[in-house]
Amino acid sequence: MDSVRDQASTGSTGPLDAGGSSHKGAERAAVAARPRPRMDLSALFGLESGRWAWTTGAKATIAMTSSFALASWLFGPDTAGLAALGSMSVLYEKKTPYAYRAGALSLIGLGFVVSVAFGSLAAALSPWASVAAIGLTAGIATWVCAAWRVDKPGPMFFVLVCAISTVFPGDVSQVPLHALIAALGAAIGWAVSMSGALTRARHPEQQAVAAAYRKLADLLRAVGTPDLDHALHDASVAVADAWRILLLAQTRGYRASPEAARLRSLLRWVSDIHLAATQVCMVRLTSMPEEAAAFADRLADAVADPALAPDPDGLDELRRGMRPKSLEARLYGRMARAAHVVRRVGEEDPDESGRTLDDSRYPALAEALRTSLSSDSLVRPTALRMWITITAAGAFALALGLENSYWVGITAASVLQGGSMVLTLNRSVQRSLGTLVGVALGALLLLLNPPFAVVVVLAGLFQGLTQVVIGRNFFIGSVVMTPMALLLAYTAAPGPILDIAGIRVLDTVLGSLIGMAGAMLLWRRASATRLPQAITDVLEDARQCVLEALDLDTPMTPARRYELRRDMRASLVNLRGVYDSAIGDVPRADATRPLWPVVVATQRTGYLALSALALERPDPVGTITLQRVDLAFRELISSMEERRTPRLGALPRLPSYPRINMELRALSSAMASAVAEDERAARLEDERRAQKEQRRAQRDLDADL
């Protein structure tokens, strides 16, 4: 049979030989520790892993300072803050290719202008119209950002822009002017964000591919450790993100260039290496040599600078003594081939089999909006929760007679960005404490009565500092973001500084409480109720991958192979996202925690199914074997849908996929345990209710006597 290639396959692999590893073992890799969202001092005030966003902070400072200053010169200080609000468009699309970013930022800037116009028009009508406008903006922005996969900060700044625009002076006739000023700021934000295209035009694509290699290195270090399943997920997410970024970069003139071909080839290799590492980590129960992970790190460094490429022969020592077709030998061989590709500068990769990718460059935006409203999607309840909560927060504050009640809605929106209940509680505390400190700092600066030019510079600096730190700690981010928002609002509606500061503190506490109430009362079980469906989605996609990969009578086209991989990765990423959100919802999380072994076994089955698509010449499999594999998957899917113990018979032997059988049996066992746990919990609940009824009846009897 002719070799069949696809977007993420670089060469013939042949049947996978599990016994070729130096660690054959029939044992199963240990299940990683369940994610444990917590609320403690470390979660509130500790630093998250990652880097300080200095580049984003510098761009945010430049965009806000320049737009604020230019608008004050052109239109006056009273409305210049609208341009500063528009310049926040610079905070979006930080990782996407510049060709795509140009259009995406234009849409985001247009969204900011519409938000300003909407808020300004509503404020000219009535305070109640302002409340409705802020709430509706929050709901629509949450829906669109989630459906179109707009990265952080997501809907937050659309809400902030709309809310603060309600305090700028003017009537209905001033709405076009306000929109024009906001458009000026959005244009400056666009220009600042796009400035990198002049010097580092391909930096976003290179960073995405390099990130995939770094996550691969983390995965290799996690083999044989308790963090394996988490590292496997992180590496898959990085590979999927890199494919998305590279796909968006394929403009007509660029995709035929040697550099584009080189990056596509590097990404194909890291995708294949990731799948080979998946096979190894399921078999090997001890850690891998550090040299392998270090080699992957050097590959990441060499994506942008080929001179840093490692020597392909550097892995020869690790392969010494291994059978050529063993899993680890194949893994090292693919890494060495990737090093060869890195070293080829300005040359076409001989393995390249086409200049186009098997997908459209631009996502189907209308289809994404439509599918996000389905009953299976978390987007709909999330957007409705945001809309209802922000509207209720503003209405409650207005009913209490609080001046400039918009701040209550901003705080509630910020708190709801946490997602799960535990993260919402964390954000509520961080936001409240951070605002207390930030208001004190902002009030102190305003009491010094700084010149307007100083206010412009300070607002830009605080905006930049916010972007530098908020990804590492939300409390610190709230401390430095509050003075920025206070300075913008004060330039639009000056007043007694101490009174403004006191009102801000009250608004923040009230907004945090309402945000927590919204998270607790509205669609609280949305994630938990969708978890079984997320599991069955992965199993269904895995079933299709395995069956189509093994069915030799129907050759698989490159486009179909890409489609299967894309859908499989999307289902796996969604599964972990739904589970992570579900375990943060208390007390509903008590019913979700026992499903972690089910989630792990499902995740591993999905990754092994992905690995199956890398085989170009699989061992022949009979029709009866295919039917038995199909029946096994269907039984597991039905069991999850009906929440019953699976009736899984003997599984057929698949020599090319030795670990799929093990994970399917582990999944069946984990489902049985979860069902038993549910039955135990139901019995205990019935017993508690019966005892409660008995005590109540006894009290009634004693009262009658």
Rosetta blueprint (number, residue, H / E / L):
1 M L
2 D L
3 S L
4 V L
5 R L
6 D L
7 Q L
8 A L
9 S L
10 T L
11 G L
12 S L
13 T L
14 G L
15 P L
16 L L
17 D E
18 A H
19 G H
20 G H
21 S L
22 S L
23 H L
24 K L
25 G L
26 A L
27 E L
28 R L
29 A L
30 A L
31 V L
32 A L
33 A L
34 R L
35 P L
36 R L
37 P L
38 R L
39 M L
40 D L
41 L H
42 S H
43 A H
44 L H
45 F H
46 G L
47 L L
48 E L
49 S L
50 G L
51 R L
52 W L
53 A L
54 W H
55 T H
56 T H
57 G H
58 A H
59 K H
60 A H
61 T H
62 I H
63 A H
64 M H
65 T H
66 S H
67 S H
68 F H
69 A H
70 L H
71 A H
72 S H
73 W H
74 L H
75 F H
76 G L
77 P H
78 D H
79 T H
80 A H
81 G H
82 L H
83 A H
84 A H
85 L H
86 G H
87 S H
88 M H
89 S H
90 V H
91 L H
92 Y L
93 E L
94 K L
95 K L
96 T L
97 P L
98 Y H
99 A H
100 Y H
101 R H
102 A H
103 G H
104 A H
105 L H
106 S H
107 L H
108 I H
109 G H
110 L H
111 G H
112 F H
113 V H
114 V H
115 S H
116 V H
117 A H
118 F H
119 G H
120 S H
121 L H
122 A H
123 A H
124 A H
125 L H
126 S L
127 P H
128 W H
129 A H
130 S H
131 V H
132 A H
133 A H
134 I H
135 G H
136 L H
137 T H
138 A H
139 G H
140 I H
141 A H
142 T H
143 W H
144 V H
145 C H
146 A H
147 A H
148 W L
149 R L
150 V L
151 D L
152 K L
153 P L
154 G L
155 P L
156 M H
157 F H
158 F H
159 V H
160 L H
161 V H
162 C H
163 A H
164 I H
165 S H
166 T L
167 V L
168 F L
169 P L
170 G L
171 D L
172 V H
173 S H
174 Q H
175 V H
176 P H
177 L H
178 H H
179 A H
180 L H
181 I H
182 A H
183 A H
184 L H
185 G H
186 A H
187 A H
188 I H
189 G H
190 W H
191 A H
192 V H
193 S H
194 M H
195 S H
196 G H
197 A H
198 L H
199 T L
200 R L
201 A L
202 R L
203 H H
204 P H
205 E H
206 Q H
207 Q H
208 A H
209 V H
210 A H
211 A H
212 A H
213 Y H
214 R H
215 K H
216 L H
217 A H
218 D H
219 L H
220 L H
221 R H
222 A H
223 V L
224 G L
225 T L
226 P L
227 D L
228 L H
229 D H
230 H H
231 A H
232 L H
233 H H
234 D H
235 A H
236 S H
237 V H
238 A H
239 V H
240 A H
241 D H
242 A H
243 W H
244 R H
245 I H
246 L H
247 L H
248 L H
249 A L
250 Q L
251 T L
252 R L
253 G L
254 Y L
255 R L
256 A L
257 S L
258 P H
259 E H
260 A H
261 A H
262 R H
263 L H
264 R H
265 S H
266 L H
267 L H
268 R H
269 W H
270 V H
271 S H
272 D H
273 I H
274 H H
275 L H
276 A H
277 A H
278 T H
279 Q H
280 V H
281 C H
282 M H
283 V H
284 R L
285 L L
286 T L
287 S L
288 M L
289 P L
290 E H
291 E H
292 A H
293 A H
294 A H
295 F H
296 A H
297 D H
298 R H
299 L H
300 A H
301 D H
302 A H
303 V L
304 A L
305 D L
306 P H
307 A H
308 L H
309 A L
310 P L
311 D L
312 P H
313 D H
314 G H
315 L H
316 D H
317 E H
318 L H
319 R H
320 R L
321 G L
322 M L
323 R L
324 P L
325 K L
326 S E
327 L H
328 E H
329 A H
330 R H
331 L H
332 Y H
333 G H
334 R H
335 M H
336 A H
337 R H
338 A H
339 A H
340 H H
341 V H
342 V H
343 R H
344 R L
345 V L
346 G L
347 E L
348 E L
349 D L
350 P L
351 D L
352 E L
353 S L
354 G L
355 R L
356 T L
357 L L
358 D L
359 D L
360 S L
361 R L
362 Y L
363 P L
364 A L
365 L H
366 A H
367 E H
368 A H
369 L H
370 R H
371 T H
372 S L
373 L L
374 S L
375 S L
376 D L
377 S L
378 L L
379 V H
380 R H
381 P H
382 T H
383 A H
384 L H
385 R H
386 M H
387 W H
388 I H
389 T H
390 I H
391 T H
392 A H
393 A H
394 G H
395 A H
396 F H
397 A H
398 L H
399 A H
400 L L
401 G L
402 L L
403 E L
404 N L
405 S L
406 Y H
407 W H
408 V H
409 G H
410 I H
411 T H
412 A H
413 A H
414 S H
415 V H
416 L H
417 Q L
418 G L
419 G L
420 S L
421 M H
422 V H
423 L H
424 T H
425 L H
426 N H
427 R H
428 S H
429 V H
430 Q H
431 R H
432 S H
433 L H
434 G H
435 T H
436 L H
437 V H
438 G H
439 V H
440 A H
441 L H
442 G H
443 A H
444 L H
445 L H
446 L H
447 L H
448 L L
449 N L
450 P L
451 P L
452 F H
453 A H
454 V H
455 V H
456 V H
457 V H
458 L H
459 A H
460 G H
461 L H
462 F H
463 Q H
464 G H
465 L H
466 T H
467 Q H
468 V H
469 V H
470 I L
471 G L
472 R L
473 N L
474 F H
475 F H
476 I H
477 G H
478 S H
479 V H
480 V H
481 M H
482 T H
483 P H
484 M H
485 A H
486 L H
487 L H
488 L H
489 A H
490 Y H
491 T H
492 A H
493 A L
494 P L
495 G L
496 P L
497 I H
498 L H
499 D H
500 I H
501 A H
502 G H
503 I H
504 R H
505 V H
506 L H
507 D H
508 T H
509 V H
510 L H
511 G H
512 S H
513 L H
514 I H
515 G H
516 M H
517 A H
518 G H
519 A H
520 M H
521 L H
522 L L
523 W L
524 R L
525 R L
526 A H
527 S H
528 A H
529 T H
530 R H
531 L H
532 P H
533 Q H
534 A H
535 I H
536 T H
537 D H
538 V H
539 L H
540 E H
541 D H
542 A H
543 R H
544 Q H
545 C H
546 V H
547 L H
548 E H
549 A H
550 L H
551 D L
552 L L
553 D L
554 T L
555 P L
556 M L
557 T L
558 P H
559 A H
560 R H
561 R H
562 Y H
563 E H
564 L H
565 R H
566 R H
567 D H
568 M H
569 R H
570 A H
571 S H
572 L H
573 V H
574 N H
575 L H
576 R H
577 G H
578 V H
579 Y H
580 D H
581 S H
582 A H
583 I L
584 G L
585 D L
586 V L
587 P L
588 R L
589 A H
590 D H
591 A H
592 T H
593 R H
594 P H
595 L H
596 W H
597 P H
598 V H
599 V H
600 V H
601 A H
602 T H
603 Q H
604 R H
605 T H
606 G H
607 Y H
608 L H
609 A H
610 L H
611 S H
612 A H
613 L L
614 A L
615 L L
616 E L
617 R L
618 P L
619 D L
620 P L
621 V L
622 G L
623 T H
624 I H
625 T H
626 L H
627 Q H
628 R H
629 V H
630 D H
631 L H
632 A H
633 F H
634 R H
635 E H
636 L H
637 I H
638 S H
639 S H
640 M H
641 E H
642 E H
643 R L
644 R L
645 T L
646 P L
647 R L
648 L L
649 G L
650 A L
651 L L
652 P L
653 R L
654 L L
655 P L
656 S L
657 Y L
658 P H
659 R H
660 I H
661 N H
662 M H
663 E H
664 L H
665 R H
666 A H
667 L H
668 S H
669 S H
670 A H
671 M H
672 A H
673 S H
674 A H
675 V H
676 A H
677 E H
678 D H
679 E H
680 R H
681 A H
682 A H
683 R H
684 L H
685 E H
686 D H
687 E H
688 R H
689 R H
690 A H
691 Q H
692 K H
693 E H
694 Q H
695 R H
696 R H
697 A H
698 Q H
699 R H
700 D H
701 L H
702 D H
703 A H
704 D H
705 L L
